[in-house]
Amino acid sequence: MIDTPPEIAEMVRTRLMARSGAERLRMRVEMFEVARRMVLASLPPGLSDMERKRQLYERIYGAPLPGSESKPHFSHTPPSTA
């Protein structure tokens, strides 16, 4: 959805691009860190470190952690004992 008038979007883009590359990078890093903290705060308590990392990755990137399908400690269900 794009609900920002084009003249406002251009004004914001112009102001953003007037900043140095280092400043724009710093802003991105800070925004990512805020998003990361929000996701971590929304996870249920008591998860193992590995499970927290897996869920964090999936929520941020919208895809399973690469290789997690083949590793039992990342699995959503316990490995079969049969």
C-alpha positions in Angstrom: 0.0 0.0 0.0 1.3 3.4 -0.9 -0.7 6.1 0.9 2.0 8.9 0.9 1.4 11.7 -1.5 4.2 11.8 -4.2 5.4 15.2 -3.2 5.8 14.2 0.5 7.6 10.9 -0.6 10.0 13.0 -2.7 10.6 15.5 0.1 11.5 12.6 2.5 13.7 11.0 -0.1 15.5 14.2 -0.8 16.2 14.8 2.9 17.3 11.2 3.4 19.7 11.3 0.4 21.2 14.6 1.7 22.6 12.7 4.7 26.0 11.0 4.4 26.2 7.3 3.6 27.5 6.7 7.1 24.5 8.4 8.6 22.1 6.5 6.4 23.8 3.2 7.4 23.6 4.2 11.1 19.9 4.8 10.7 19.3 1.4 9.1 21.2 -0.4 11.8 19.2 1.4 14.5 15.9 0.6 12.8 16.9 -3.1 12.4 17.9 -3.2 16.1 14.5 -1.8 17.1 12.7 -4.4 15.0 14.9 -7.1 16.4 14.1 -6.1 20.0 10.3 -6.0 19.1 10.4 -9.5 17.7 12.4 -10.9 20.6 10.0 -9.3 23.1 7.1 -11.0 21.3 8.5 -14.5 21.6 7.2 -16.8 24.4 9.4 -17.1 27.5 11.4 -20.2 28.1 12.7 -20.8 24.6 16.2 -22.2 24.3 18.8 -19.8 22.7 18.7 -21.8 19.5 14.9 -21.7 19.3 14.9 -18.0 19.9 17.4 -17.5 17.2 15.4 -19.7 14.8 12.2 -17.9 15.5 13.9 -14.5 15.2 15.3 -15.4 11.8 12.0 -16.7 10.5 10.1 -13.6 11.7 12.6 -11.1 10.2 13.4 -12.9 6.9 10.0 -14.7 6.4 11.7 -18.0 5.6 13.1 -21.0 7.6 16.7 -20.7 8.8 18.8 -22.3 6.1 19.6 -25.9 7.0 17.1 -26.0 9.9 14.9 -28.6 8.2 17.6 -31.2 8.5 18.6 -30.5 12.1 16.4 -32.0 14.9 17.3 -29.2 17.4 15.6 -26.7 15.0 12.6 -28.8 14.2 9.1 -27.8 15.1 8.3 -31.4 16.0 10.4 -33.9 18.0 12.4 -36.3 15.8 10.7 -39.7 15.2 11.8 -42.5 17.5 10.7 -45.2 15.1 
